[in-house]
Amino acid sequence: MPRNASTILKLIALPLLFFSVFFLVPLGVVLVSSLLDKSSAQPSLINYISILADGYHWEVILTTFRLGLSTTAICLLLAYPLAWYLVRIVRSSAWRRLCIIILILPLFTSNIVRSFGWMVMLGRTGMVNDILRSLGLIERPVRFIGTELGILIGLVYILLPFAVLSIGTALSRMDKSLERASQDLGATSGQTFFHVTLPLSLPGVASGAIMVFALAVSAYVTPALLSGGKVTVLSMLIYQQYSTVFNFNYGGALSIVLLALTLTLVGIANHLGRVRGER
């Protein structure tokens, strides 16, 4: 074996071993468990049939992915202007670093703590309702806790930094000479943005969208706390099967369904983006 090939193999051996032990093996265990009938311990598709034939599960699945898609869309709409401000408008490196620190600082705090904070702020006597009343926008408190809106607010707050950092990285690596060339050829600022800047930043937008969507549909703490027991998502059902019902086979099937649906939607999005890029 050539020395270069041997060196490369040694370098990737440890990451491959780590990936296999801590991802592929647990995933395989969950998959095998999902294909076993709890009562007979025999191979069976009964768990998947029960999930797909139950209207309640489909309602939970739709709720989960509706929240995931809504969170992704809102995060992207908020993240692009924030990333643009940090990369293109801020001139002071010290101020930019401070803004980035403020942006990522919540990531060092537990999701549980942040979710409890939102429970206080979104309560009937919380800060959000107080502000809305003081502005004359509402006459009586709005119920956020126990609604999809409350969960959506919490998820957007927690996942927004991932989208901002991803889009900001794409914008910072962009060749600005292409934008100057577009303007030199007579394009307006708006035309340059929509025909040059935005298409070139789409890889950052896509990676940010994938991260936010994957984290949103698999989130447990935020939906569990902000739902008030009135909204159920797939991660909550999975947790119940493992910790309360102790039906590991059914919980494994729910996990595989969540993973399969997530990968399917991400794959469709990647395919559509590739087709659009080829055009």
GUGU-634307 format. One line per 5 residues: number of its first residue (from 1); their letters; for each residue y, x, z of N, C-alpha, C. Coordinates in nm, 2 decimals, always signed. Each point is the difference from the previous one (the first is absolute). Layout:
NUM> a> Y,X,Z,Y,X,Z,Y,X,Z; ... .
//
This chain:
1> mprna> -0.12,+0.08,+0.00,+0.12,-0.08,+0.00,+0.13,+0.09,+0.00; +0.09,-0.03,-0.09,+0.13,+0.08,+0.00,+0.07,+0.00,+0.13; +0.07,+0.11,+0.03,+0.06,+0.01,+0.13,+0.10,-0.11,+0.02; +0.08,-0.04,-0.10,+0.10,-0.10,+0.01,-0.06,-0.14,+0.03; -0.11,-0.03,-0.07,-0.07,-0.12,+0.03,-0.06,-0.01,+0.14 .
6> stilk> -0.05,+0.12,+0.05,-0.05,+0.00,+0.13,+0.11,-0.02,+0.11; +0.11,+0.06,-0.03,+0.12,-0.01,+0.09,+0.04,-0.15,+0.01; +0.01,-0.06,-0.12,+0.05,-0.14,+0.00,-0.10,-0.09,+0.07; -0.13,+0.03,-0.02,-0.11,-0.08,+0.07,+0.02,+0.01,+0.15; +0.02,+0.12,+0.05,+0.02,+0.02,+0.14,+0.12,-0.07,+0.06 .
11> lialp> +0.11,+0.00,-0.08,+0.12,-0.07,+0.04,-0.02,-0.15,+0.01; -0.07,-0.06,-0.09,-0.02,-0.14,+0.00,-0.12,-0.05,+0.08; -0.08,+0.09,+0.05,-0.12,-0.04,+0.07,+0.03,-0.07,+0.13; +0.10,+0.06,+0.08,+0.03,-0.06,+0.13,+0.07,-0.14,-0.02; +0.10,-0.01,-0.09,+0.06,-0.14,-0.02,-0.11,-0.10,-0.05 .
16> llffs> -0.09,+0.05,-0.08,-0.11,-0.10,-0.05,-0.09,-0.04,+0.12; -0.03,+0.10,+0.08,-0.09,-0.03,+0.12,+0.07,-0.09,+0.09; +0.13,+0.02,+0.03,+0.08,-0.09,+0.08,+0.01,-0.14,-0.05; +0.02,-0.01,-0.13,+0.01,-0.13,-0.07,-0.13,-0.07,+0.01; -0.11,+0.07,-0.02,-0.13,-0.06,+0.00,-0.04,-0.05,+0.14 .
21> vfflv> +0.03,+0.08,+0.10,-0.04,-0.03,+0.14,+0.08,-0.12,+0.06; +0.13,+0.01,-0.03,+0.09,-0.09,+0.07,+0.04,-0.12,-0.09; -0.04,-0.01,-0.12,+0.04,-0.11,-0.09,-0.13,-0.06,-0.06; -0.07,+0.08,-0.08,-0.11,-0.05,-0.08,-0.11,-0.05,+0.09; -0.04,+0.08,+0.10,-0.11,-0.04,+0.09,+0.04,-0.13,+0.08 .
26> plgvv> +0.11,-0.01,+0.06,+0.04,-0.13,+0.07,+0.00,-0.12,-0.09; +0.06,+0.03,-0.12,+0.00,-0.11,-0.10,-0.14,-0.04,-0.04; -0.09,+0.09,-0.02,-0.14,-0.03,-0.03,-0.06,-0.08,+0.11; +0.02,+0.04,+0.12,-0.06,-0.07,+0.12,+0.05,-0.15,+0.00; +0.13,-0.02,-0.03,+0.06,-0.13,+0.00,-0.06,-0.08,-0.11 .
31> lvssl> -0.02,+0.06,-0.12,-0.05,-0.07,-0.12,-0.15,-0.04,+0.03; -0.08,+0.09,+0.05,-0.14,-0.03,+0.03,+0.00,-0.11,+0.10; +0.08,+0.01,+0.11,+0.00,-0.11,+0.10,+0.04,-0.13,-0.06; +0.09,-0.01,-0.09,+0.04,-0.12,-0.06,-0.11,-0.07,-0.08; -0.10,+0.08,-0.05,-0.10,-0.05,-0.08,-0.13,-0.04,+0.08 .
36> ldkss> +0.01,+0.00,+0.13,-0.11,-0.04,+0.09,+0.03,-0.13,+0.06; -0.10,-0.08,+0.01,+0.00,-0.13,+0.07,-0.01,+0.03,+0.15; +0.09,-0.05,+0.08,+0.00,+0.03,+0.15,-0.13,-0.06,+0.06; -0.04,-0.11,-0.04,-0.12,-0.06,+0.07,-0.13,+0.07,-0.03; -0.02,+0.04,-0.13,-0.12,+0.06,-0.04,+0.00,+0.15,-0.03 .
41> aqpsl> +0.13,+0.05,+0.00,+0.02,+0.15,-0.04,-0.06,+0.03,-0.13; -0.01,-0.10,-0.09,-0.05,+0.03,-0.14,+0.11,+0.00,-0.09; -0.01,+0.08,-0.11,+0.10,+0.00,-0.11,+0.03,-0.14,-0.05; +0.13,-0.03,+0.00,+0.04,-0.14,-0.04,+0.15,+0.00,-0.04; +0.03,-0.10,-0.08,+0.14,-0.02,-0.04,+0.06,-0.12,+0.07 .
46> inyis> -0.07,-0.04,+0.11,+0.04,-0.12,+0.07,+0.14,+0.01,+0.06; +0.04,+0.12,+0.04,+0.14,+0.02,+0.06,+0.10,-0.02,-0.11; -0.02,+0.05,-0.12,+0.10,-0.01,-0.10,+0.00,-0.15,-0.05; -0.11,-0.06,-0.01,-0.01,-0.14,-0.04,+0.08,-0.09,+0.09; -0.02,+0.03,+0.13,+0.07,-0.08,+0.11,+0.15,+0.02,-0.01 .
51> iladg> +0.04,+0.12,-0.03,+0.15,+0.02,-0.01,+0.06,-0.07,-0.12; -0.07,+0.02,-0.12,+0.06,-0.05,-0.12,-0.02,-0.15,-0.02; -0.09,-0.06,+0.08,-0.02,-0.14,-0.01,+0.08,-0.08,+0.10; +0.07,+0.07,+0.09,+0.08,-0.06,+0.10,+0.14,-0.01,-0.03; +0.06,-0.12,-0.01,+0.14,-0.02,-0.03,+0.09,+0.06,+0.09 .
56> yhwev> -0.04,+0.01,+0.13,+0.09,+0.06,+0.10,+0.02,+0.15,-0.03; -0.11,+0.07,-0.04,+0.01,+0.14,-0.03,+0.10,+0.02,-0.12; -0.01,-0.09,-0.10,+0.09,+0.02,-0.11,+0.14,-0.03,+0.04; +0.02,-0.09,+0.09,+0.14,-0.02,+0.05,+0.05,+0.13,+0.07; -0.08,+0.06,+0.08,+0.03,+0.12,+0.07,+0.03,+0.12,-0.10 .
61> ilttf> -0.09,+0.00,-0.10,+0.02,+0.11,-0.10,+0.14,-0.02,-0.08; +0.03,-0.13,-0.03,+0.12,-0.02,-0.07,+0.12,+0.03,+0.09; -0.01,-0.03,+0.12,+0.11,+0.03,+0.10,+0.02,+0.15,+0.01; -0.11,+0.07,+0.01,+0.00,+0.15,+0.01,+0.07,+0.06,-0.12; -0.04,-0.04,-0.12,+0.05,+0.07,-0.12,+0.14,-0.06,-0.03 .
66> rlgls> +0.03,-0.12,+0.04,+0.14,-0.05,-0.02,+0.10,+0.08,+0.08; -0.04,+0.03,+0.13,+0.08,+0.08,+0.08,+0.01,+0.15,-0.05; -0.11,+0.05,-0.05,+0.00,+0.13,-0.05,+0.09,+0.02,-0.12; -0.01,-0.10,-0.10,+0.09,+0.01,-0.12,+0.14,-0.03,+0.04; +0.03,-0.09,+0.09,+0.14,-0.03,+0.04,+0.06,+0.13,+0.07 .
71> ttaic> -0.08,+0.06,+0.08,+0.05,+0.12,+0.07,+0.03,+0.11,-0.10; -0.09,+0.02,-0.09,+0.02,+0.10,-0.10,+0.13,-0.02,-0.09; +0.01,-0.13,-0.04,+0.12,-0.03,-0.08,+0.13,+0.02,+0.07; +0.01,-0.05,+0.13,+0.12,+0.02,+0.08,+0.03,+0.15,+0.03; -0.11,+0.07,+0.03,+0.02,+0.14,+0.03,+0.05,+0.08,-0.12 .
76> lllay> -0.05,-0.03,-0.12,+0.05,+0.07,-0.12,+0.15,-0.04,-0.03; +0.03,-0.13,+0.02,+0.14,-0.04,-0.02,+0.10,+0.07,+0.10; -0.04,+0.02,+0.12,+0.08,+0.06,+0.10,+0.00,+0.15,-0.01; -0.12,+0.06,-0.04,-0.02,+0.14,+0.00,+0.08,+0.07,-0.11; +0.00,-0.06,-0.12,+0.06,+0.07,-0.11,+0.15,+0.03,+0.03 .
81> plawy> +0.08,-0.10,+0.04,+0.14,+0.03,+0.03,+0.02,+0.11,+0.11; -0.09,-0.01,+0.10,+0.01,+0.09,+0.11,-0.04,+0.14,-0.05; -0.10,+0.01,-0.08,-0.04,+0.14,-0.05,+0.11,+0.05,-0.09; +0.06,-0.09,-0.08,+0.11,+0.04,-0.09,+0.12,+0.05,+0.08; +0.03,-0.06,+0.11,+0.11,+0.04,+0.08,-0.03,+0.14,+0.06 .
86> lvriv> -0.12,+0.02,+0.05,-0.04,+0.13,+0.06,+0.00,+0.11,-0.10; -0.04,-0.02,-0.12,-0.02,+0.10,-0.10,+0.12,+0.02,-0.09; +0.07,-0.11,-0.04,+0.10,+0.02,-0.10,+0.15,-0.02,+0.06; +0.01,-0.06,+0.11,+0.14,-0.03,+0.05,+0.03,+0.09,+0.12; -0.09,+0.03,+0.09,+0.03,+0.08,+0.11,+0.02,+0.15,-0.05 .
91> rssaw> +0.11,+0.06,+0.04,+0.03,+0.14,-0.04,-0.03,+0.09,+0.11; +0.02,-0.04,+0.12,-0.02,+0.09,+0.12,-0.14,+0.01,+0.03; -0.05,+0.12,+0.00,-0.15,+0.02,+0.03,-0.03,-0.04,+0.15; +0.10,+0.03,+0.08,-0.02,-0.04,+0.15,-0.01,-0.15,+0.01; +0.09,-0.07,-0.06,-0.01,-0.15,+0.00,-0.13,-0.05,-0.06 .
96> rrlci> -0.04,+0.06,-0.11,-0.13,-0.04,-0.06,-0.11,+0.02,+0.09; -0.01,+0.12,+0.07,-0.11,+0.03,+0.09,+0.01,-0.10,+0.12; +0.11,-0.04,+0.04,+0.02,-0.09,+0.11,-0.06,-0.14,-0.04; +0.04,-0.04,-0.12,-0.05,-0.13,-0.05,-0.15,+0.00,-0.01; -0.06,+0.11,-0.05,-0.14,+0.00,-0.01,-0.07,+0.00,+0.13 .
101> iilil> +0.06,+0.07,+0.10,-0.05,+0.00,+0.14,+0.00,-0.15,+0.05; +0.11,-0.06,-0.02,+0.01,-0.14,+0.05,-0.10,-0.09,-0.07; -0.03,+0.03,-0.13,-0.09,-0.08,-0.08,-0.14,+0.01,+0.05; -0.04,+0.13,+0.03,-0.14,+0.02,+0.04,-0.02,+0.00,+0.15; +0.10,+0.00,+0.08,-0.01,+0.00,+0.14,-0.09,-0.11,+0.06 .
106> plfts> +0.01,-0.13,-0.06,-0.09,-0.10,+0.05,-0.15,+0.02,-0.02; -0.03,+0.09,-0.10,-0.14,+0.03,-0.03,-0.06,+0.08,+0.12; +0.08,+0.06,+0.08,-0.06,+0.07,+0.12,-0.02,-0.09,+0.12; +0.03,-0.13,-0.02,-0.02,-0.10,+0.11,-0.12,-0.09,-0.04; -0.08,-0.04,+0.09,-0.12,-0.08,-0.02,+0.04,-0.13,-0.07 .
111> nivrs> -0.08,-0.05,-0.09,+0.02,-0.13,-0.06,+0.00,-0.11,+0.11; -0.08,+0.02,+0.10,+0.00,-0.10,+0.11,+0.14,-0.02,+0.06; +0.06,+0.12,+0.03,+0.13,-0.01,+0.07,+0.10,-0.06,-0.10; +0.00,+0.04,-0.12,+0.10,-0.06,-0.10,-0.03,-0.15,-0.02; -0.12,-0.04,+0.00,-0.03,-0.14,-0.02,+0.04,-0.08,+0.12 .
116> fgwmv> -0.02,+0.05,+0.12,+0.05,-0.06,+0.12,+0.16,-0.02,+0.00; +0.06,+0.11,-0.05,+0.15,-0.01,-0.02,+0.04,-0.11,-0.09; -0.07,-0.02,-0.11,+0.03,-0.11,-0.09,-0.03,-0.13,+0.06; -0.10,-0.01,+0.09,-0.03,-0.12,+0.07,+0.12,-0.05,+0.08; +0.06,+0.10,+0.07,+0.12,-0.03,+0.08,+0.12,-0.04,-0.09 .
121> mlgrt> +0.02,+0.07,-0.11,+0.12,-0.02,-0.08,-0.02,-0.13,-0.08; -0.12,-0.04,-0.04,-0.02,-0.12,-0.08,-0.03,-0.12,+0.08; +0.00,+0.01,+0.13,-0.02,-0.12,+0.09,+0.11,-0.10,-0.01; -0.02,-0.12,+0.06,+0.09,-0.10,-0.01,+0.14,+0.04,+0.07; -0.01,+0.08,+0.10,+0.12,+0.05,+0.06,+0.03,+0.15,-0.03 .
126> gmvnd> -0.06,+0.04,-0.11,+0.01,+0.14,-0.04,+0.13,+0.03,-0.07; +0.01,+0.13,-0.03,+0.13,+0.05,-0.07,+0.02,-0.07,-0.13; -0.11,-0.01,-0.08,+0.01,-0.05,-0.14,+0.06,-0.15,+0.01; -0.06,-0.08,+0.08,+0.05,-0.14,+0.01,+0.14,+0.00,+0.06; +0.03,+0.08,+0.09,+0.14,+0.01,+0.06,+0.10,+0.03,-0.11 .
131> ilrsl> -0.03,+0.10,-0.09,+0.09,+0.04,-0.11,+0.01,-0.12,-0.10; -0.11,-0.06,-0.03,+0.01,-0.11,-0.10,+0.09,-0.12,+0.06; -0.02,-0.02,+0.13,+0.08,-0.11,+0.06,+0.15,+0.04,+0.00; +0.03,+0.12,+0.04,+0.14,+0.05,+0.01,+0.07,+0.00,-0.14; -0.08,+0.01,-0.11,+0.06,+0.00,-0.13,+0.00,-0.14,-0.05 .
136> glier> -0.05,-0.10,+0.07,+0.01,-0.14,-0.04,-0.10,-0.03,-0.11; -0.11,+0.08,-0.01,-0.10,-0.03,-0.11,-0.10,-0.09,+0.05; -0.02,-0.02,+0.13,-0.10,-0.09,+0.05,+0.05,-0.07,+0.12; -0.05,-0.12,+0.03,+0.04,-0.07,+0.12,-0.10,+0.01,+0.11; -0.13,+0.01,-0.04,-0.10,+0.02,+0.10,-0.09,+0.12,-0.03 .
141> pvrfi> -0.06,+0.06,+0.09,-0.08,+0.12,-0.02,-0.10,-0.01,-0.11; -0.02,+0.10,-0.08,-0.10,+0.00,-0.11,-0.13,+0.06,+0.06; -0.11,-0.06,-0.03,-0.13,+0.05,+0.05,-0.05,+0.11,-0.09; +0.01,+0.12,+0.04,-0.06,+0.12,-0.07,-0.14,+0.03,+0.04; -0.02,+0.01,+0.13,-0.13,+0.03,+0.06,-0.10,-0.11,-0.04 .
146> gtelg> -0.11,+0.04,-0.05,-0.10,-0.10,-0.04,+0.01,-0.04,-0.14; +0.08,+0.06,-0.08,+0.02,-0.03,-0.14,-0.02,+0.12,-0.09; -0.02,-0.02,-0.13,-0.02,+0.11,-0.09,+0.14,+0.08,-0.01; +0.11,-0.07,+0.01,+0.13,+0.06,-0.01,+0.01,+0.11,+0.11; -0.04,-0.03,+0.12,+0.01,+0.09,+0.11,-0.09,+0.13,-0.03 .
151> iligl> -0.12,-0.03,-0.04,-0.09,+0.11,-0.04,+0.06,+0.09,-0.11; +0.06,-0.07,-0.10,+0.06,+0.07,-0.11,+0.11,+0.09,+0.04; +0.09,-0.05,+0.09,+0.11,+0.08,+0.05,-0.06,+0.13,+0.07; -0.10,-0.02,+0.08,-0.05,+0.12,+0.08,-0.07,+0.10,-0.10; -0.07,-0.05,-0.10,-0.07,+0.09,-0.09,+0.10,+0.07,-0.09 .
156> vyill> +0.11,-0.06,-0.04,+0.10,+0.06,-0.08,+0.07,+0.11,+0.08; +0.03,-0.02,+0.12,+0.06,+0.10,+0.09,-0.09,+0.12,+0.02; -0.12,-0.02,+0.02,-0.10,+0.11,+0.03,-0.03,+0.08,-0.13; -0.01,-0.07,-0.12,-0.05,+0.07,-0.12,+0.12,+0.05,-0.09; +0.12,-0.04,+0.03,+0.11,+0.03,-0.09,+0.01,+0.16,-0.02 .
161> pfavl> -0.01,+0.08,+0.11,+0.02,+0.14,-0.02,-0.09,+0.06,-0.10; -0.13,-0.05,-0.01,-0.09,+0.06,-0.10,+0.05,-0.02,-0.14; +0.06,-0.12,-0.03,+0.05,-0.02,-0.14,+0.13,+0.08,-0.02; +0.08,+0.01,+0.10,+0.13,+0.08,-0.02,-0.04,+0.15,-0.03; -0.09,+0.06,+0.08,-0.03,+0.14,-0.02,-0.07,+0.02,-0.13 .
166> sigta> -0.08,-0.09,-0.05,-0.07,+0.01,-0.13,+0.10,+0.00,-0.11; +0.08,-0.10,+0.00,+0.10,-0.02,-0.11,+0.11,+0.12,+0.01; +0.04,+0.03,+0.12,+0.09,+0.11,+0.01,-0.05,+0.13,-0.05; -0.13,+0.03,+0.02,-0.06,+0.12,-0.06,+0.00,+0.00,-0.15; -0.03,-0.12,-0.06,+0.01,-0.01,-0.15,+0.14,+0.02,-0.05 .
171> lsrmd> +0.10,-0.06,+0.07,+0.13,+0.02,-0.05,+0.05,+0.14,+0.01; -0.04,+0.07,+0.11,+0.05,+0.14,+0.02,-0.06,+0.10,-0.10; -0.12,-0.04,-0.05,-0.06,+0.09,-0.09,+0.03,-0.03,-0.15; +0.08,-0.10,-0.02,+0.04,-0.04,-0.14,+0.09,+0.10,-0.06; -0.02,+0.02,-0.13,+0.09,+0.09,-0.07,+0.13,-0.07,-0.04 .
176> ksler> +0.11,+0.03,+0.07,+0.12,-0.07,-0.02,+0.06,+0.03,-0.14; -0.04,+0.10,-0.07,+0.05,+0.03,-0.13,-0.03,-0.11,-0.10; -0.11,-0.07,+0.02,-0.04,-0.12,-0.08,+0.10,-0.11,+0.01; +0.05,-0.02,+0.13,+0.10,-0.11,+0.02,+0.13,+0.04,-0.07; +0.04,+0.13,+0.02,+0.12,+0.05,-0.07,-0.01,-0.01,-0.15 .
181> asqdl> -0.11,+0.03,-0.05,-0.02,-0.01,-0.15,+0.01,-0.15,-0.04; -0.05,-0.09,+0.08,+0.01,-0.14,-0.04,+0.15,-0.05,+0.00; +0.07,+0.05,+0.10,+0.15,-0.04,+0.00,+0.07,+0.07,-0.11; -0.04,+0.12,-0.03,+0.07,+0.07,-0.11,-0.02,-0.07,-0.14; -0.11,-0.07,-0.01,-0.03,-0.07,-0.12,+0.06,-0.14,+0.00 .
186> gatsg> +0.08,-0.03,+0.10,+0.07,-0.13,+0.00,-0.05,-0.11,+0.08; -0.11,+0.03,+0.08,-0.05,-0.10,+0.08,+0.09,-0.02,+0.13; +0.01,-0.13,+0.04,+0.07,-0.03,+0.12,-0.08,+0.04,+0.13; +0.06,+0.00,+0.11,-0.07,+0.03,+0.13,-0.12,-0.09,+0.02; +0.02,-0.13,-0.03,-0.11,-0.10,+0.01,-0.11,+0.03,-0.09 .
191> qtffh> +0.03,+0.02,-0.13,-0.10,+0.03,-0.10,-0.08,+0.13,+0.04; +0.07,+0.10,+0.05,-0.06,+0.12,+0.04,-0.10,-0.02,+0.11; +0.04,-0.08,+0.09,-0.08,-0.03,+0.12,-0.13,-0.08,-0.04; +0.01,-0.10,-0.08,-0.11,-0.09,-0.04,-0.09,+0.07,-0.10; +0.05,+0.08,-0.09,-0.08,+0.06,-0.10,-0.04,+0.15,+0.02 .
196> vtlpl> +0.06,+0.06,+0.10,-0.03,+0.14,+0.03,-0.05,+0.02,+0.14; +0.10,-0.03,+0.09,-0.03,+0.03,+0.15,-0.11,-0.08,+0.05; +0.00,-0.14,-0.02,-0.10,-0.08,+0.06,-0.14,+0.03,-0.06; -0.02,+0.01,-0.13,-0.13,+0.04,-0.05,-0.05,+0.13,+0.05; +0.08,+0.10,+0.02,-0.04,+0.13,+0.05,-0.03,+0.00,+0.15 .
201> slpgv> +0.05,-0.10,+0.07,-0.03,-0.01,+0.14,-0.11,-0.09,+0.03; -0.06,-0.06,-0.10,-0.11,-0.10,+0.02,-0.12,+0.06,+0.07; -0.04,+0.13,-0.03,-0.11,+0.05,+0.08,+0.02,+0.00,+0.15; +0.12,+0.03,+0.04,+0.03,-0.01,+0.15,+0.00,-0.15,+0.04; +0.05,-0.09,-0.08,-0.01,-0.14,+0.04,-0.14,-0.05,+0.01 .
206> asgai> -0.08,+0.05,-0.10,-0.14,-0.05,+0.00,-0.08,+0.06,+0.12; +0.02,+0.13,+0.04,-0.07,+0.05,+0.11,+0.05,-0.06,+0.13; +0.13,-0.03,+0.01,+0.05,-0.07,+0.12,-0.06,-0.14,+0.01; -0.01,-0.07,-0.11,-0.05,-0.14,+0.00,-0.15,+0.00,+0.04; -0.07,+0.10,-0.05,-0.15,+0.01,+0.04,-0.01,+0.02,+0.15 .
211> mvfal> +0.08,+0.10,+0.05,-0.01,+0.03,+0.14,+0.04,-0.12,+0.09; +0.11,-0.07,-0.04,+0.04,-0.11,+0.08,-0.10,-0.12,-0.01; -0.05,-0.02,-0.11,-0.09,-0.12,-0.02,-0.13,+0.03,+0.08; -0.05,+0.12,-0.02,-0.13,+0.03,+0.07,+0.02,-0.01,+0.15; +0.11,+0.05,+0.05,+0.02,+0.00,+0.15,+0.03,-0.15,+0.05 .
216> avsay> +0.07,-0.08,-0.09,+0.03,-0.13,+0.04,-0.12,-0.09,+0.01; -0.09,+0.00,-0.10,-0.12,-0.09,+0.00,-0.10,+0.04,+0.11; +0.01,+0.13,+0.04,-0.10,+0.05,+0.10,+0.06,+0.00,+0.14; +0.13,-0.04,+0.01,+0.07,+0.01,+0.13,-0.07,-0.10,+0.10; -0.01,+0.04,+0.13,-0.06,-0.09,+0.10,+0.10,-0.03,+0.11 .
221> vtpal> +0.06,+0.11,+0.06,+0.08,-0.01,+0.12,+0.12,-0.10,-0.03; +0.08,+0.03,-0.10,+0.12,-0.08,-0.03,-0.03,-0.15,-0.02; -0.10,-0.03,-0.09,-0.03,-0.15,-0.02,-0.06,-0.06,+0.13; -0.08,+0.08,+0.07,-0.06,-0.06,+0.12,+0.10,-0.04,+0.11; +0.10,+0.09,+0.01,+0.11,-0.03,+0.11,+0.10,-0.10,-0.05 .
226> lsggk> +0.04,+0.01,-0.12,+0.11,-0.09,-0.05,-0.05,-0.13,-0.05; -0.13,-0.01,-0.02,-0.06,-0.13,-0.04,+0.00,-0.11,+0.11; +0.00,+0.05,+0.12,-0.01,-0.10,+0.11,-0.13,-0.08,+0.00; -0.10,+0.05,-0.07,-0.13,-0.07,-0.01,+0.00,-0.11,-0.10; +0.11,-0.01,-0.08,+0.01,-0.12,-0.09,-0.02,+0.04,-0.15 .
231> vtvls> +0.01,+0.13,-0.02,-0.03,+0.06,-0.14,-0.11,+0.10,+0.01; -0.10,-0.01,-0.09,-0.11,+0.09,+0.01,-0.01,+0.08,-0.14; -0.02,+0.13,+0.02,-0.02,+0.08,-0.12,-0.14,+0.06,+0.01; -0.04,+0.07,-0.11,-0.14,+0.05,+0.00,-0.03,+0.10,+0.10; +0.10,+0.09,+0.03,-0.02,+0.10,+0.10,-0.03,-0.06,+0.14 .
236> mliyq> +0.06,-0.11,+0.03,-0.02,-0.07,+0.13,-0.14,-0.06,+0.00; -0.05,-0.05,-0.11,-0.13,-0.06,-0.01,-0.11,+0.12,+0.02; +0.03,+0.11,-0.06,-0.09,+0.11,+0.01,-0.01,+0.05,+0.15; +0.12,+0.01,+0.06,+0.00,+0.04,+0.14,-0.08,-0.10,+0.09; +0.02,-0.13,-0.03,-0.07,-0.10,+0.08,-0.15,+0.02,-0.01 .
241> qystv> -0.05,+0.02,-0.12,-0.14,+0.02,-0.03,-0.06,+0.12,+0.08; +0.08,+0.10,+0.00,-0.05,+0.13,+0.06,+0.01,+0.00,+0.15; +0.11,-0.06,+0.06,+0.03,+0.02,+0.14,-0.03,-0.13,+0.08; +0.00,-0.11,-0.06,-0.03,-0.13,+0.07,-0.13,-0.06,-0.03; -0.03,-0.02,-0.13,-0.12,-0.06,-0.04,-0.12,+0.10,+0.00 .
246> fnfny> +0.03,+0.13,-0.02,-0.10,+0.10,-0.01,-0.09,-0.02,-0.11; +0.05,-0.05,-0.11,-0.08,-0.02,-0.12,+0.05,+0.11,-0.10; -0.06,+0.12,+0.01,+0.04,+0.11,-0.07,-0.03,-0.01,-0.15; -0.10,-0.08,-0.03,-0.04,-0.02,-0.14,+0.11,-0.08,-0.07; +0.04,-0.11,+0.06,+0.10,-0.09,-0.06,+0.14,+0.07,+0.00 .
251> ggals> +0.03,+0.08,+0.10,+0.12,+0.08,+0.00,+0.00,+0.10,-0.10; -0.11,+0.06,-0.03,-0.01,+0.10,-0.11,+0.02,-0.06,-0.13; -0.05,-0.12,-0.02,+0.01,-0.07,-0.13,+0.15,-0.04,-0.02; +0.07,-0.04,+0.11,+0.14,-0.03,-0.01,+0.08,+0.12,-0.04; -0.04,+0.12,+0.06,+0.07,+0.12,-0.03,-0.02,+0.04,-0.14 .
256> ivlla> -0.12,-0.01,-0.06,-0.03,+0.04,-0.13,+0.08,-0.10,-0.10; +0.01,-0.13,+0.03,+0.07,-0.09,-0.08,+0.15,+0.04,+0.00; +0.06,+0.03,+0.11,+0.14,+0.05,+0.01,+0.02,+0.12,-0.08; -0.09,+0.10,+0.01,+0.01,+0.12,-0.08,-0.01,-0.02,-0.15; -0.10,-0.08,-0.04,-0.02,-0.03,-0.14,+0.12,-0.07,-0.06 .
261> ltltl> +0.05,-0.10,+0.07,+0.11,-0.08,-0.06,+0.13,+0.09,-0.01; +0.02,+0.09,+0.11,+0.11,+0.09,-0.01,-0.01,+0.10,-0.11; -0.12,+0.06,-0.02,-0.02,+0.09,-0.11,+0.02,-0.06,-0.13; -0.05,-0.13,-0.01,+0.01,-0.07,-0.13,+0.15,-0.03,-0.04; +0.08,-0.04,+0.10,+0.14,-0.03,-0.03,+0.08,+0.13,-0.03 .
266> vgian> -0.04,+0.11,+0.07,+0.07,+0.13,-0.03,-0.04,+0.05,-0.13; -0.13,-0.02,-0.04,-0.05,+0.04,-0.13,+0.07,-0.07,-0.11; +0.02,-0.14,+0.02,+0.06,-0.08,-0.10,+0.15,+0.05,-0.02; +0.07,+0.02,+0.11,+0.14,+0.05,+0.00,+0.01,+0.13,-0.08; -0.10,+0.10,+0.03,+0.00,+0.13,-0.07,-0.02,-0.02,-0.15 .
271> hlgrv> -0.09,-0.09,-0.03,-0.03,-0.02,-0.14,+0.12,-0.06,-0.08; +0.06,-0.10,+0.07,+0.12,-0.06,-0.07,+0.11,+0.10,-0.01; +0.02,+0.09,+0.10,+0.10,+0.10,-0.01,-0.03,+0.10,-0.10; -0.13,+0.04,-0.02,-0.04,+0.09,-0.11,+0.03,-0.06,-0.14; -0.04,-0.13,-0.01,+0.02,-0.06,-0.13,+0.15,-0.01,-0.04 .
276> rger> +0.08,-0.03,+0.10,+0.15,-0.01,-0.02,+0.05,+0.13,-0.03; -0.05,+0.11,+0.06,+0.05,+0.13,-0.02,-0.03,+0.05,-0.14; -0.12,-0.04,-0.06,-0.04,+0.03,-0.13,+0.09,-0.06,-0.11; +0.05,-0.12,+0.04,+0.08,-0.07,-0.10,+0.14,+0.07,-0.01 .
//
